[in-house]
Amino acid sequence: MARPSKLERPAVDAWLAQHAGWAEEEGALVRTFAMPDFGAALAFAVRLGMIAEKRDHHPDILIGWGKARVAWTTHDAGGISQLDLDLAEATDALG
């Protein structure tokens, strides 16, 4: 299976315009989700981890009390790929 390639900037900008809460930071799609407490943030991270494992593509997740910060990027491609966009949308479905 071919690895995804880095998307051009206009494609990323168009996606960001349609997905409130997400931003591009240093070649990654980033969003912080508000949670009611630490347990909810941890459960969110576990659910997201299961989705990531199924797709063999893994985000950086930082959890704390009342929040979970998620960053999607495709390191092999050197930036954001279609896979990152797809999994960011799957992340939104969990949040």
N, C-alpha and C positions, 0 to 999 in steps of 0.2 A: 504494500500500500504506500502510495506517495505521501510524503510529509507535506503539510500545508505550507503555502508561501505567504510572505508578508504582503499585506494589503497596502494599496496606495493611500496616501493621506486623504484624498477626497472621499473615498469609501468609508473610512473610519469616521470622518467628520459627519457624513450623512447619517451613519448609524447613531452616533452620539446625539445628534439633533432629535432623534426619535426615541431616545432612551434616557429619560430624566434620572438624575442621580449618579450617572456614570461620567467619568472624566478620563482623559488620557494623561498618564504621568510616566515619563521616562520609558516610553514604548510599551506601556501596559494599560489595559482597561481597569480602572479602579473605582470601587464604590464602598462606602461604609454604610452598613445596615444597623439601624437602631433595634435593640432587643430589650425585653423587660428586665432581664437580669443575666448573670453569668451563665447559669444553666441553659437558658434559651440560646445564648450565643454558642455555647459548646455543642448543643444539639444541632443547631444550624450548620456548624462546621462539619459535624459527622455526616449529616445528610448530604451536604455538598461533596464531601470526600467520597461518598459512595457513587455519586454521579460521575465524579472525576475519574474514579477507578474504572468504571464501565467504558469511558471514552479514552482511557489511557492518556489523559491530559490533566495536569494538576495545577491548581492555582496556589498562590501564596495567600494564606489566611492568617490574620492576626485577630485574636479574640481577647476581649476584656469584659469588665462588668458593663453590661448593657450595650455592647457593640461587637460587630464583626466586620473587619475590613478585608475585602477580597480583591486580589489583583490577578488578572488573566493576561498572559503573554505567551508567545511561542518562541522559546529561546533559540531553537534550531533555525527559525526564519529571521530572527533578529528584530522581532516586533510583533504587532498584532496581526493575526490571521483570521480567516473565516471561522475556524474552530473556536477561537476566543470569543467572537461575537455570538456564536451559537451557545456556548457554555455560559456566557454572561446572561443571556436570555433565560437559560435554565436556572441560573442563580436567582434572577428576579422572581421566578415562579416559586422559589422556596421562601423568599423574604416577604 
